Amino acid sequence: MESTDLQRMADSVLRDYGVPLKVAEIYAVEAGWTIAFSAARRGGLPKQVSLRCGERSSMHHVRESLKRGLDVSD
C-alpha cells in the first residue's frame, strides 16, 4: 500500500463522514502507517490514527480501520 493510496482513502472518509479534519502527514512505521490529521477549522483538535496494514491489506480493511480510528460509523 502506498502513501498516495492512504491519502485518497483518508480524504474520502473525511469527506463522506463530514469529519472536520484534514490530512497533515502520512508516515510509515514498523507495523504499518500513521496518519496525522490537523483541524480544518480554528479551535479544532488534531488527531492521529495508526493503521496496521501491509501490502496485502485490502482497501476495505484500511477504510474500516480509518473509520474506527476517527470514531465514525455508518
PyRosetta script that sets phi, psi and omega in degrees:
from pyrosetta import init, pose_from_sequence

init()
pose = pose_from_sequence("MESTDLQRMADSVLRDYGVPLKVAEIYAVEAGWTIAFSAARRGGLPKQVSLRCGERSSMHHVRESLKRGLDVSD")
pose.set_psi(1, 133.6)
pose.set_omega(1, -178.7)
pose.set_phi(2, -96.5)
pose.set_psi(2, 157.0)
pose.set_omega(2, 178.9)
pose.set_phi(3, -64.0)
pose.set_psi(3, -30.6)
pose.set_omega(3, 178.1)
pose.set_phi(4, -67.0)
pose.set_psi(4, -35.0)
pose.set_omega(4, 175.7)
pose.set_phi(5, -64.6)
pose.set_psi(5, -42.9)
pose.set_omega(5, 178.9)
pose.set_phi(6, -65.3)
pose.set_psi(6, -38.8)
pose.set_omega(6, 178.1)
pose.set_phi(7, -60.2)
pose.set_psi(7, -48.0)
pose.set_omega(7, 179.4)
pose.set_phi(8, -62.2)
pose.set_psi(8, -43.6)
pose.set_omega(8, -179.1)
pose.set_phi(9, -65.6)
pose.set_psi(9, -43.9)
pose.set_omega(9, 179.4)
pose.set_phi(10, -63.6)
pose.set_psi(10, -44.4)
pose.set_omega(10, 177.7)
pose.set_phi(11, -60.0)
pose.set_psi(11, -40.1)
pose.set_omega(11, 179.6)
pose.set_phi(12, -64.0)
pose.set_psi(12, -45.2)
pose.set_omega(12, 179.6)
pose.set_phi(13, -64.1)
pose.set_psi(13, -44.2)
pose.set_omega(13, 178.7)
pose.set_phi(14, -59.1)
pose.set_psi(14, -45.1)
pose.set_omega(14, -179.5)
pose.set_phi(15, -67.7)
pose.set_psi(15, -48.1)
pose.set_omega(15, -175.9)
pose.set_phi(16, -62.8)
pose.set_psi(16, -32.0)
pose.set_omega(16, -176.3)
pose.set_phi(17, -108.3)
pose.set_psi(17, 5.2)
pose.set_omega(17, 176.5)
pose.set_phi(18, 62.5)
pose.set_psi(18, 35.0)
pose.set_omega(18, -179.9)
pose.set_phi(19, -78.8)
pose.set_psi(19, 124.7)
pose.set_omega(19, -175.9)
pose.set_phi(20, -80.6)
pose.set_psi(20, 56.1)
pose.set_omega(20, 177.5)
pose.set_phi(21, -131.3)
pose.set_psi(21, 165.3)
pose.set_omega(21, 171.6)
pose.set_phi(22, -137.3)
pose.set_psi(22, 151.8)
pose.set_omega(22, -178.5)
pose.set_phi(23, -70.0)
pose.set_psi(23, 124.5)
pose.set_omega(23, 179.8)
pose.set_phi(24, -99.7)
pose.set_psi(24, -39.3)
pose.set_omega(24, -175.5)
pose.set_phi(25, -161.4)
pose.set_psi(25, 145.1)
pose.set_omega(25, 174.9)
pose.set_phi(26, -128.5)
pose.set_psi(26, 127.5)
pose.set_omega(26, 178.4)
pose.set_phi(27, -141.8)
pose.set_psi(27, 148.6)
pose.set_omega(27, -179.6)
pose.set_phi(28, -78.0)
pose.set_psi(28, 140.1)
pose.set_omega(28, 173.7)
pose.set_phi(29, -126.7)
pose.set_psi(29, 175.0)
pose.set_omega(29, -174.7)
pose.set_phi(30, -54.1)
pose.set_psi(30, -43.5)
pose.set_omega(30, -174.1)
pose.set_phi(31, -104.0)
pose.set_psi(31, 14.1)
pose.set_omega(31, -179.6)
pose.set_phi(32, 154.1)
pose.set_psi(32, -121.5)
pose.set_omega(32, -176.1)
pose.set_phi(33, -139.9)
pose.set_psi(33, 154.0)
pose.set_omega(33, 170.8)
pose.set_phi(34, -123.3)
pose.set_psi(34, 132.8)
pose.set_omega(34, 177.8)
pose.set_phi(35, -115.1)
pose.set_psi(35, 122.2)
pose.set_omega(35, 177.6)
pose.set_phi(36, -98.9)
pose.set_psi(36, 131.4)
pose.set_omega(36, 179.3)
pose.set_phi(37, -113.5)
pose.set_psi(37, 143.4)
pose.set_omega(37, 173.4)
pose.set_phi(38, -113.5)
pose.set_psi(38, 159.6)
pose.set_omega(38, -179.3)
pose.set_phi(39, -68.7)
pose.set_psi(39, 136.6)
pose.set_omega(39, 177.8)
pose.set_phi(40, -83.7)
pose.set_psi(40, -17.0)
pose.set_omega(40, -179.5)
pose.set_phi(41, -123.8)
pose.set_psi(41, 152.9)
pose.set_omega(41, 178.2)
pose.set_phi(42, -59.8)
pose.set_psi(42, 136.2)
pose.set_omega(42, 178.3)
pose.set_phi(43, 88.3)
pose.set_psi(43, -8.1)
pose.set_omega(43, 178.8)
pose.set_phi(44, -76.3)
pose.set_psi(44, 158.8)
pose.set_omega(44, -178.7)
pose.set_phi(45, -98.8)
pose.set_psi(45, 138.5)
pose.set_omega(45, 175.3)
pose.set_phi(46, -71.4)
pose.set_psi(46, 164.4)
pose.set_omega(46, -179.2)
pose.set_phi(47, -146.5)
pose.set_psi(47, 155.7)
pose.set_omega(47, 177.6)
pose.set_phi(48, -132.9)
pose.set_psi(48, 135.2)
pose.set_omega(48, 179.6)
pose.set_phi(49, -124.6)
pose.set_psi(49, 127.6)
pose.set_omega(49, 176.4)
pose.set_phi(50, -100.0)
pose.set_psi(50, 131.6)
pose.set_omega(50, -179.5)
pose.set_phi(51, -115.5)
pose.set_psi(51, 130.6)
pose.set_omega(51, 174.4)
pose.set_phi(52, -97.7)
pose.set_psi(52, 93.3)
pose.set_omega(52, -179.2)
pose.set_phi(53, -146.1)
pose.set_psi(53, 147.5)
pose.set_omega(53, 178.5)
pose.set_phi(54, -121.9)
pose.set_psi(54, -163.5)
pose.set_omega(54, -178.5)
pose.set_phi(55, -62.8)
pose.set_psi(55, -28.0)
pose.set_omega(55, -176.0)
pose.set_phi(56, -90.7)
pose.set_psi(56, -3.0)
pose.set_omega(56, -179.8)
pose.set_phi(57, -69.1)
pose.set_psi(57, 137.3)
pose.set_omega(57, 179.1)
pose.set_phi(58, -81.4)
pose.set_psi(58, 159.4)
pose.set_omega(58, 176.7)
pose.set_phi(59, -62.8)
pose.set_psi(59, -33.6)
pose.set_omega(59, 177.8)
pose.set_phi(60, -62.6)
pose.set_psi(60, -44.3)
pose.set_omega(60, 178.2)
pose.set_phi(61, -59.6)
pose.set_psi(61, -45.2)
pose.set_omega(61, -179.6)
pose.set_phi(62, -63.8)
pose.set_psi(62, -44.8)
pose.set_omega(62, 180.0)
pose.set_phi(63, -61.0)
pose.set_psi(63, -45.4)
pose.set_omega(63, -180.0)
pose.set_phi(64, -65.5)
pose.set_psi(64, -37.1)
pose.set_omega(64, 177.3)
pose.set_phi(65, -65.7)
pose.set_psi(65, -40.8)
pose.set_omega(65, 176.6)
pose.set_phi(66, -63.1)
pose.set_psi(66, -43.9)
pose.set_omega(66, 179.5)
pose.set_phi(67, -60.1)
pose.set_psi(67, -43.5)
pose.set_omega(67, 178.1)
pose.set_phi(68, -63.6)
pose.set_psi(68, -44.1)
pose.set_omega(68, -178.7)
pose.set_phi(69, -65.6)
pose.set_psi(69, -30.3)
pose.set_omega(69, 179.7)
pose.set_phi(70, -94.6)
pose.set_psi(70, 0.1)
pose.set_omega(70, 179.5)
pose.set_phi(71, 61.8)
pose.set_psi(71, 45.0)
pose.set_omega(71, 173.8)
pose.set_phi(72, -122.8)
pose.set_psi(72, 155.4)
pose.set_omega(72, 178.6)
pose.set_phi(73, -152.2)
pose.set_psi(73, 166.3)
pose.set_omega(73, 179.4)
pose.set_phi(74, -78.5)
pose.dump_pdb("model.pdb")
